Amino acid sequence: METAQIVALPVAHAHPLRPSVRVDEETIVVEQIRVADRSLAAFVAQRPADDRPELIERALRVGLHALQDAGTSLDVDLVRREFDGLLERSANVSERAAHELDQVLRQNFGDQDGRLPRTLEKFLGDRGQLNRFVSELFDETKRDSAIGRMRALLGTYFDGDASRLAQLLDPTRLGSPMHQFRTEINQGFEKLNDRLTAIEAAQGARAAERAKSSAKGADFEDLLESMLGETARGLGDLVERTGSLSGDVIRSKKGDFLLMLDPQWCQGADIRVVIEAKNRRLSWREIREELDDAKRNRGAAMAIAIFAPEHAPAGIEPFDARYGHVFCVVDPDDPDQAALTAAVKLARLYALATLVRDEERIDVTRLLAATTAIKAELDALRRLKVQLTSIRSTAGEVALGLDRLKEQVLLRVAEAEAQLQPPGG
């Protein structure tokens, strides 16, 4: 909006007249205005003549704005009075509305006489429509109730041998899932059985072919070399594989292994134990002759014959002493280091006994008793191992028995060695 302009027109008459004020749209026209005020006249007189019209226009403008603001204050007081009246009327209306609302709430939500409690009691009370509906829906005595229908439906699927579930789970019923599963399992086991049979047949054929060749004997001797080496290290002895070396007898290579005893046990003498690995069945006469020949060929004081289980004579498992020789059985599939060690120690005892000249220093009874006890302990050890293989439920007890018997074997051997230990040894 453009600023209102105040225009002072020239004085038309010399005699005083009343001022004339006219408003043309946005312009205020003032004619013949006179202000009688000495201080204001002096204030205006101090200004240059050219600035006086602008000063007068500004003064008029400021005065009008002040009067306008004063009118606005009067309007605000009027509005305040009207607003206070409105608040009073509103308070009266609110009080009446609150009273009417309280009456409506009491009518609809009263504890006993309200419409809502009566309606809820009608539908949700002990004798309400919902209770009667639920009772009828789950009444077990009615066949058309939900429980009755569910019972009939579930009975069709789960009750008795003629139920749907029984038919689905019957492996003998043709077309049932379990019958198909059973058929697949049987076919799988048949294929597995055929494969196992083929594997066993192949293994048997390979074992039979290997038994006919010299490779099996070489494998057996390799196993014995490892086991004898472990036993010799524990005793302080030396063991040598001599099956390919000639001995004292011309053109004789009898004696597969040679055990040379620790000189500390032999009073400086050269005491040897010859060992024969047997992977074929021989008669007792043939066995004794081969062991005697091996002793002569290797200059040994004692001989040991070690058999595989399928070639061992009856009654020597796990080891035994007969005809002046020691016999032992080692299973290549389940080698028992304890039995082999006991047999070697027994042969050492017999070999060391050849050095003793003073028989009074040897308690022969105790020596034989220790030897017999060793064999008995190893027999019990073998029986326990058989039980351990067949009875898995008692594996813990059998394992404890094995440990205990091994300790007894070593104790018996130590007692026997004590009888042959050289003086001051």
Steps between C-alpha positions, in 0.01 A plus 500: 500500500637842413573751777220755564595851397403820683472806273497856647318732260573877486294729715209638304375762748678728742235474770500190717285205380431155635742240359368278227605132483421283202610142424541404137561122487845471660570877534403730790442862392513762780403866431540807717650331806647724771670393824537761775789380715803717575744217575400308187518815290854566633591136424377533140664842458840348575473286186579625151203613300545221245493228775192633676235337269663158548518557878134596519404193288702273730350656812149445365588145410643427849196651668258296294692179575487576872127556485460179299692300769285650774190383316644152475551489880139590544406216264713253706316589820176437322622163378616410853158577643330299228743208556434496875132482427558219257699308763221534751242381248731211401544397864122490544458297182779258606341451841166416342674266250691325780180447693324358195804281419505366856135409468564323166800311640308389807216388280726291272792395726352483850614207715162328511241703310722604206424373154856372440521278816157356421604431139833341607323286757255389235778387263795419731342407833483153653170446323581724206469416135877451455520250786209301359656511153840378625343227710308370203806532272727290725245260647665156485163324518377650173617349176435820304703719739850613408659255745282218372590574139871531584489170688337328207746655257806414711370152559492448126871586476645378829271249674562128455672284244258610230585868544660700223820545700531128565459433130769756414745359758438132427815374323321185385220687322572532131506863387563654844798736540654267760469207263690694236759607759535141618551382143768763440677412826495129417637570156772717650598231750502239227735715292716562807505129580599420143781754518622367835486146366700605195753684720538200732537267204764726348684526831483125546631443150782747556581342837503152348719617216726680739523194726636306202772755430807604691368856542294402803803360674694818427219712645492281811875534547476881455240513777714283730807713432314810622359326808831333592679831461261662748547215749880505462514875564310453823744229615822662386566217251574505128300326230614428144313359199713211375270305268709588194840450668696175528591379846754267662370198308613487139232614254243541779289814546274363772410749769294798382593729790781506754459659844827590673459551875636800687853402623421642842262210550743243362815571706665611176410181313343491153150360556267476201139403440405392148148572373318317221190650328268221384230573244432137411382198695764253624492189711654502848795300376562743215472795736750356749746413226484847344545672836796276590658573162440872546667495844811328355509729197479820705690385811197569716423374849124505448254498209157655453245398236238766418191377311211668327168381651402283202831308512552472877494157669217444745548614860784752466298822476597762609841342586643184652829321577543143373788271403752759617362769268254791532197527273287811439196596289466848343189597302600739217151652505508561877861476623546476878827662603464381861485131404805528273696688767415237760613221266829678428561560870430133574755395236752745649448343841578153363802639312634674811450183701766328287761735649428417862740239638403520862151349508460585867463866404192417288165430657380259232157469660443873495629522143257235380220656700570840341504344154173318562342817641607696195333251269185495714479878500539515123236230455263710706603802293408316181161398642425854604585627153252253355238625745584859411434424133163331560361689800503877446294573812782386729780670308598721791535213746689287250737786421576538871559126521737519206702774664511310827612177333770680303635635826494148647685362197775758533521432875537124446768554237684734736490230772642244261772736380594576858591133546748517211642850551881478537651597834546873536288557189 
